């Protein structure tokens, strides 16, 4: 059975050739038919679908290496920890303490410059200064 070569089919094919990134919905609206009808016309005419959008590359926020996962912001747990946490020594014993960067920034903003690893170090430092 021969194909019906009507005005909708001709217009849809011309639109696809002139604007390859236009959607089926938009073509259907212009031609006055549904997107399903346009899809069927393109199947009959063997016109390929519009090209898919390319994925944007994601880079690790810390080391700037390319990331495979689209959900993750960092390439691994080590990079995440380096980016989100800072180490500084206890003001009394010198033991290394980890603080989240935003907490540390807030405490420095408030004027706190002595950081302690635990309550015991804090109390010992208080006894020395009084």
N, C-alpha and C positions, 0 to 999 in steps of 0.2 A: 504494500500500500504506500503510495507516495506521500511524502511529508507535506503538511500544509505550510506554505511559505506566505504567512500573512504579515501585516504591517507591524504587529507586536514583536514577532520573531526577528524581523529585519532590524527594527529599532533597538531591541535588546542586544543583538549581536554587535551592532555598530557602537553602542554605548560601551560594551565590554572592551572592544578593540581600541576605542579612543581613550577610555579611562579604566585601565586595568585594576585600580584599587577601589573602585566603587562597589558598594555592597549590593547583594541581591534585593534587599529591602528598598534601597534607593532606586535601583533600576525598575523594580516593580511599581514604585510610586510614579515614576516618570511615564511608564508605559500604561499605567492604569490596570495592572493585574497584581496578583499576589506574588510573594517571593518564591513560593513553592512552584508556581507556574514558570517563573524565570529559571529556577533550578532545573526543571524538566526540559525546558528549551535548550539550556546549556548542555544537558546530558545528551540530548538528541543530536546536537550540533558538534558534540565532542570538544567543547570549549573548556579549557582547564579552569579550576577555581582560581580566585584571586590569590596572589602570593601572600604567604603568611608573614606577619611582622617579625622582624629579627629580634631575638632576645637581646636585652641590654647586658653588657658584661658587668659583673660585680667584682669589686676589689675589696680585699681585707682592709678594714678601717685602720689597722695598726701598721702592717708591713707592706700594704699595697700590692699583694700578690693576687692573682686571679682566683676567684672562688667558684667551685662547681655548684654548690647549693644556692638556690635562689632565696632561701629563708634566712640563712646565716649572714651575720655582719662581719664575722671574723673567720679566718682560715682554720684555726684550731683553738683549743682551750687555752693554750699558752699565750697566744696573741690576745685573746679576750681578756685574760687576767692582766697582762701587761698594759692594756689600754684602759681598763676600768679601775685598777687598783694601784696605789702607791705605797712603797715601803719607806718607813722612817724609824729611827732608833727611839727606844724608850728614854725619856728624860732622866730616869734614875739609873737603871741597870744597863742600858745600851742595847737591849734585846730588840730585834727587828719586829715592827708592828705593821700590819697591812690595814690600810684604810681605803674605802672607796673614794675616788677622786672628788666627787661632788660633796661628800661629807667633809673631807679635809678642807676643801675650798671654803665651805660654809663656816667651819670652826676657825679658820684663819681670818675670815672676814669679821667674826665676832671678837677677835683679839686673843684667841687661845693659841699659845705657842709652845706649851709643855704638853707632851703626850706620853701616857703611861701604858704599859702592857697589861697591868692589872691593878686592883684596888690596893694590894699590899705595897707596891712600888709607890703609888700615890701617897699613901699614909706615911711611908718612910721619908719621902721627900718633904712632906709637910712638917714632920718632927724635926728635921734638920734645920729648916728655915725659921722655926719659931723659938 
